[in-house]
Structures are given as C-alpha cells and as structure tokens.
Amino acid sequence: MITIDYKRLNISSGDKILDMGCGPGRHVSGACADYDAMVTGVDINIEDLVKAKSNIFAHGAFAGGLKGRWGVSAADITRLPFPDHVFDHVICSEVLEHIPDDLKAAEELSRVLKPGGTLSISVPRFLPEKICWKLSHTYCNTEGGHIRIYKKNQLIELFKNLGLQKRSSHYAHGIHTPYWWIKCLAGPGNDTALPVCLYHRFLTWDIMKKPKLTRTIDSALNPFIGKSIVIYFTKNPAAK
C-alpha cells in the first residue's frame, strides 16, 4: 500500500532517497520499481527490516527486475547515522505519530535532506484518527502505538520552523478508514471477528488487483475520510 505519490517528487536518475520508518519495505519497492534511484530503507525494528528485504526481493522477481538500487539499515529517527545534506528526497510515512520527541525527529529528517530537496510526510488524518481513539481505549494505549494526533497546520508549522516550505498535500486510503473503525469496535487485537476478516480480505484483494471501481471509490472518499494526510515540502536552499 503506497501512500506517497512519487510523481510529486520530481525524482531524477541517480537521486538518493531515504525511506525513514520503511517497515516491510513498500515504499522502497515502489520507488525502485519505477525510478533509477538509490533508495535506503531505515527502521528501528529489525524484524521489519528482515521482512523488507524479503519483500523487495519478491517485488523485484515479480516485476522482472527493479530499476533502482536499494539497501536497508537499522537506526533511530532521532539519531540518524548519515551526514548532513546527503539525500535528494526523504520519505517518512506513518512514523511521527509514534515518536515522543517529534521535534528531534523532524530536525534529523531536515538535516539529512539536501537544500532544495523534497520531504514527504504522512500521518493519520485528524478526524478518522480521533474517532479511532474514541472507539477504543486500547487503540491509543498500546505500547509503540500512536501517541498523538496531528492537525494539518501543526505538521506544516513543525517543518516550516526548520526551513521547509509546503508544496502540496492530499489525503489517502479512504476505503481503509472504515476497516480501522470496525477493528476498534471489535477490539484492536481481535483479528478473528467476522467483519474484520471480511474487510481485511477485501482490502488485500484491492491492493493486489487495483480494480478501477475501488480506485474511484477510494478517490471519492479521500477528501472526506481519507485515513492519512500526506504533505510535501521543499527544503529552503539556504536552510542548514
């Protein structure tokens, strides 16, 4: 499930891309499939990195090869092991809502981004996420779970203060939002409830097949109940 719209990044051949919080590698796979770039997936969770390597290899085999090169590394978002200004593009999808010191994390994302480079951030959208918190006390009190809900202007201000300017934004995954509401009602840890199982099966089918009908429904729902908000920034050429 790709959240970031790569077409908004203006990726050129040879660009270096950081996917911070890469999880099982979906954005690394997506970028390498379509662009001749060097993509580095970073996550603090070793198990996720093992899955990412397997998934990226599988994606490459399925697609008949990848255009880009890739690597994965374990690191903390608040202490990235990279020099200043090394990446042309930085992606951070569904990560900041988990991080206690989000200012330090934002500073690190900005630090490793080249002046003039692009930063893509996605987090859960305020209203759908607020409903999840209301429906389930467990949802927002799980170790390693979501510790805050961002409003759009809060996120823009966080990076504006670091010398990044908003370029554009959109909402994503409208058809996924009801799944999380159902899951909260059933209990976040209850994966066997029939409504949860059926909706999960539907989402898996949609991700794999990408039928035109559900893509149209998803696009229609995004402005109203899109699960994620995605914001694209450009780093000021004079920023540190």
C-alpha positions, 0 to 999 in steps of 0.5 A: 500500500503506497501512500506517497505519490512519487510523481510529486517528487520530481525524482531524477536518475541517480537521486538518493532517497531515504525511506525513514520508518520503511517497515516491510519495505513498500515504499522502497519497492515502489520507488525502485520499481519505477525510478533509477534511484538509490533508495535506503530503507531505515527502521528501528525494528529489525524484524521489519527490516528482515521482512523488507528485504524479503519483500523487495526481493519478491517485488523485484522477481515479480516485476522482472527486475527493479530499476533502482538500487536499494539497501536497508539499515537499522537506526533511530529517527532521532539519531540518524547515522548519515551526514548532513545534506546527503539525500535528494528526497526523504520519505517518512510515512506513518512514523511521527505519530509514534515518536515522543520527541517529534521535534528531534525527529523532524530536525534529523529528517531536515538535516539529512535532506539536501537544500532544495530537496523534497520531504514527504510526510504522512500521518493519520488524518485528524478526524478518522484518527480521533474517532479511532481513539474514541472507539477504543481505549486500547487503540491509543494505549498500546505500547509503540502505538500512536501517541498523538494526533496531528492537525494539518497546520501543526505538521506544516508549522513543525517543518516550516520552523526548520526551513521547509516550505509546503508544496502540496498535500492530499489525503489517502486510503479512504476505503481503509478508514472504515476497516480501522473503525470496525477493528476498534469496535471489535477490539484492536487485537481481535483479528478473528471477528467476522467483519474484520476478516471480511474487510481485511480480505477485501482490502488485500484483494484491492491492493493486489488487483487495483480494480478501477471501481475501488480506485474511484471509490477510494478517490471519492472518499479521500477528501472526506475520510481519507485515513492519512494526510500526506504533505510535501515540502521543499527544503529552503536552499539556504536552510542548514 
